[in-house]
Amino acid sequence: MFTRTKTRTVHFDAPFTLNGLDGLHPAGDYRVLDDEEQMTGISWLAYRRVATMIEVVAGSKTSLITIDPAELEAALEKDKVFSAKRD
């Protein structure tokens, strides 16, 4: 089965935490990787997400941590509300 990885950058204006991450992480830009696999048995090309990971830096060490994509979207939405209240 064919797989691909899509990379995107997300931005947090406030410190945040997610399940799987140790403690509170500072505001800033974070790289997110979505692994997708090609779906077979259908008449058009389609992919489904099978894993989402966020890249975190701790000192000189960079780690990819598997996270729940729905939890990430909820955290980004919460951050957006926080940012709107500050403005």
Contact map, one row per residue, 1 for C-alpha under 8 A:
111000000000000000000000000000000000110000000000000000000000000000000000000000000000000
111100000000000000000000000000000000110000000000000000000000000000000000000000000000000
111110000000000000000000000000000011110000000000000000000000000000000000000000000000000
011111000000000000000000000000000011100000000000000000000000000000000000000000000000000
001111100000000000000000000000001111000000000000000000000000000000000000000000000000000
000111110000000000000000000000001111000000000000000000000000000000000000000000000000000
000011111000000000000000000000111100000000000000000000000000000000000000000000000000000
000001111100000000000000000000111000000000000000000000000000000000000000000000000000000
000000111110000000000000000011110000000000000000000000000000000000000000000000000000000
000000011111000000000000000011110000000000000000000000000000000000000000000000000000000
000000001111100000000000001111000000000000000000000000000000000000000000000100000000000
000000000111111100000000001110000000000000000000000000000000000000000000000100100000000
000000000011111000000000001100000000000000000000000000000000000000000000000000110010000
000000000001111100000000011100000000000000000000000000000000000000000000000000100110000
000000000001111110000001111000000000000000000000000000000000000000000000000000000000000
000000000001011111000001111000000000000000000000000000000000000000000000001000000000000
000000000000001111101111100000000000000000000000000000000000000000000000000000000000000
000000000000000111111000000000000000000000000000000000000000000000100011001000000000000
000000000000000011111000000000000000000000000000000000000000000000110000000000000000000
000000000000000001111100000000000000000000000000000000000000000011100000000000000000000
000000000000000011111111000000000000000000000000000000000000000010000000000000000000000
000000000000000010011111000000000000000000000000000000000000000000000000000000000000000
000000000000000010001111100000000000000000000000000000000000000000000000000000000000000
000000000000001110001111110000000000000000000000000000000000000000000000000000000000000
000000000000001110000011111000000000000000000000000000000000000000000000000000000000000
000000000000011100000001111100000000000000000000000000000000000000000000000000000000000
000000000011111100000000111110000000000000000000000000000000000000000000000000000000000
000000000011110000000000011111000000000000000000000000000000000000000000000000000000000
000000001111000000000000001111100000000000000000000000000000000000000000000000000000000
000000001110000000000000000111110000000000000000000001110000000000000000000000000000000
000000111100000000000000000011111000000000000000000001100000000000000000000000000000000
000000111100000000000000000001111100000000000000000111100000000000000000000000000000000
000011110000000000000000000000111110000000000000000111000000000000000000000000000000000
000011100000000000000000000000011111000000000000111110000000000000000000000000000000000
001111000000000000000000000000001111100000000000111100000000000000000000000000000000000
001111000000000000000000000000000111110000000011111000000000000000000000000000000000000
111100000000000000000000000000000011111000000011110000000000000000000000000000000000000
111000000000000000000000000000000001111100001111000000000000000000000000000000000000000
000000000000000000000000000000000000111111001111000000000000000000000000000000000000000
000000000000000000000000000000000000011111000000000000000000000000000000000000000000000
000000000000000000000000000000000000001111100000000000000000000000000000000000000000000
000000000000000000000000000000000000001111111000000000000000000000000000000000000000000
000000000000000000000000000000000000000011111000000000000000000000000000000000000000000
000000000000000000000000000000000000000001111100000000000000000000000000000000000000000
000000000000000000000000000000000000011001111110000000000000000000000000000000000000000
000000000000000000000000000000000000011000011111000000000000000000000000000000000000000
000000000000000000000000000000000001111000001111100000000000000000000000000000000000000
000000000000000000000000000000000001111000000111110000000000000000000000000000000000000
000000000000000000000000000000000111100000000011111100000000000000000000000000000000000
000000000000000000000000000000000111100000000001111100000000000000000000000000000000000
000000000000000000000000000000000111000000000000111110000000000001100000000000000000000
000000000000000000000000000000011110000000000000111111000000000001111000000000000000000
000000000000000000000000000000011100000000000000001111100000000111100000000000000000000
000000000000000000000000000001111000000000000000000111110000000111100000000000000000000
000000000000000000000000000001110000000000000000000011111000011110000000000000000000000
000000000000000000000000000001000000000000000000000001111100011110000000000000000000000
000000000000000000000000000000000000000000000000000000111111111000000000000000000000000
000000000000000000000000000000000000000000000000000000011111111000000000000000000000000
000000000000000000000000000000000000000000000000000000001111100000000000000000000000000
000000000000000000000000000000000000000000000000000000001111110000000000000000000000000
000000000000000000000000000000000000000000000000000000001111111000000000000000000000000
000000000000000000000000000000000000000000000000000000111101111100000000000000000000000
000000000000000000000000000000000000000000000000000000111100111110000000000000000000000
000000000000000000000000000000000000000000000000000011110000011111000000000000000000000
000000000000000000011000000000000000000000000000000011110000001111100000000000000000000
000000000000000000010000000000000000000000000000001111000000000111110000000000000000000
000000000000000001110000000000000000000000000000001111000000000011111011000000000000000
000000000000000000100000000000000000000000000000000100000000000001111111000000000000000
000000000000000000000000000000000000000000000000000100000000000000111111100000000000000
000000000000000000000000000000000000000000000000000000000000000000011111110000000000000
000000000000000001000000000000000000000000000000000000000000000000111111111000000000000
000000000000000001000000000000000000000000000000000000000000000000111111111100000000000
000000000000000000000000000000000000000000000000000000000000000000001111111110000000000
000000000000000000000000000000000000000000000000000000000000000000000111111111000000000
000000000000000101000000000000000000000000000000000000000000000000000011111111100000000
000000000011000000000000000000000000000000000000000000000000000000000001111111110000000
000000000000000000000000000000000000000000000000000000000000000000000000111111111000000
000000000000000000000000000000000000000000000000000000000000000000000000011111111100000
000000000001110000000000000000000000000000000000000000000000000000000000001111111110000
000000000000100000000000000000000000000000000000000000000000000000000000000111111111000
000000000000000000000000000000000000000000000000000000000000000000000000000011111111100
000000000000010000000000000000000000000000000000000000000000000000000000000001111111110
000000000000110000000000000000000000000000000000000000000000000000000000000000111111111
000000000000000000000000000000000000000000000000000000000000000000000000000000011111111
000000000000000000000000000000000000000000000000000000000000000000000000000000001111111
000000000000000000000000000000000000000000000000000000000000000000000000000000000111111
000000000000000000000000000000000000000000000000000000000000000000000000000000000011111
